[in-house]
Amino acid sequence: MRVVNDTRQAVEGDIDIHDADTQAIVFAGSFVVPANSQAVIGHIAATPEIAMWFIAWQITGQQQTHRNHYLDHHINKGPLILDQYQRWLARRPV
């Protein structure tokens, strides 16, 4: 997993990644990234099936929690089912 910092100041913080189906923690950790740089902070094993992960991170010194999602999909995992995708999106933390 790679964290990218496109600002002019170094940043550090914490990140949590949860599976959309099971809510299991896929990854949790901290990061430190120099200004205008990137850092590899860990690895997540590939899943045998299509999966969606919810990503939440906080920069040290800021109260805001940033959020995103990642769709782990590859043609070999089969077609993406629209109903499943919509179910995942409905579970997104706000």
N, C-alpha and C positions, 0 to 999 in steps of 0.2 A: 504494500500500500504506500502511496506517495502523497505527501502533503506539499502543496505549492503555496508560496508566499509571493504575491506580486506587488508588495508594498515596499517602501523605502526604509522600513524599520524591521528589525528582527521580531519574531513573534513566538510565543509559547502558549500552550494550552492543553486541553484534554479533549479526547474524542471517544465516542461510543457508537458502535454499529450494531443494530439489531435486525434479526430476520423478521420479515413482515408476516410470515405465517405463524411462527412459533413464539415470537418475541424473545427468543434466545439471544444472548449476547454473542455476536460473531467476532467482535474485536473491541477492546477497551484499552486505552493507553494515553500517554502524554506525548507531546511533540515540542520540538524546538527547531525553528527554521530561520536561517539568516535572511536578511533583507534580499528581495529580488532573487530568491533561490527556491530550492526544493529539497525534501529529505524523505528517504524511505524509512518508515517507522514500523513496518511489520508486514506480515503476509497473511492472506486469507486463502484457505484451501478452496479449490473449485468445487462447486456442488454438482451432483449428478443430474439434477433437475433444474429447471428454470427457477430463479429465486429473485426476490426483491429485498434489498437491505435499506434500512432507514439510518441515515448518518446524522449525528448531532455533535457539534463541537463548540467549545467555548474558549475564547482567547483570554488569557490571564489578565485581570484588571478590567475586563468588560463584563457587564451583567447579561448582555444579550446572548442567547443560544442560537447558533446558526444551524440550519437544517438543509438536507438534500436527500436524494435517494439514488440508488444504483440498481439497475436491472441486470442481473447475471444471466445472460441469454446467449446461446450459441446455436447455430443451425443444427448441430448434432443433438441438441437437447429436445428437439421437436418444436412444433409451432407454439407461438405465444397465444394463449386463450384470452380473448378480450374480457370475458367475465372475471377471470382470475386477476387480470391486471387492474380492473376497476375495483375489485374487492381489496386489493393491496392498497390502492390509492385512498380508499375510504378509511383505511387504518392509519394513515399518516398522522404522526403527531403534529400539532399546530403550534 
